[in-house]
Amino acid sequence: MHLTRAAFAVALVTPFLMVLPAQGSDTPAHVDRAAANPPIDFPYALRVRGAQGTAILKVHVSSIGHPDRVAIVQSTGDKDLDNAAAEGVLNWHYVPANANGENVSDWAIVRVDFKIDANAGAPPPPPPAGPAPDTTPRGPH
């Protein structure tokens, strides 16, 4: 894919909150939506190359909510995008799983979408054809 002008890229993230909970969990580990999690970096070189796709990741969340491991469940098809997704989700805040009233370590499933929006950032359309309006001041000054 050849880009003639800079394309706007979006990395969309959708956590799957109810997938793969620990056995006997009252609530599974999940991304803390109340936290200001940094956006996942979509490297410029990958955007120019036209790389895009969806990664599904398993993030191991400790009993205090810290991510300590990540595994790729479904690849984007591009190793560099997978690595960007993995690095990004390790910088997020998580809510640990809870079993019988106790915080426990567990795996959270996170989906990261890398999409290029070729229409964003495009110049505005040209003005309609025809003579330009006359903006010369008229009348007494």
Secondary structure, 3 states (H helix, E strand, C coil): CCCCCCCEEEEEEEEECCCCCCCCCCECCEECCCCCCCCCCCCHHHHHHCCCEEEEEEEEECCCCCEEEEEEEECCCCHHHHHHHHHHHCCCCEECEEECCEEECEEEEEEEEEEEECCCCCCCCCCCCCCCCCCCCCCCC
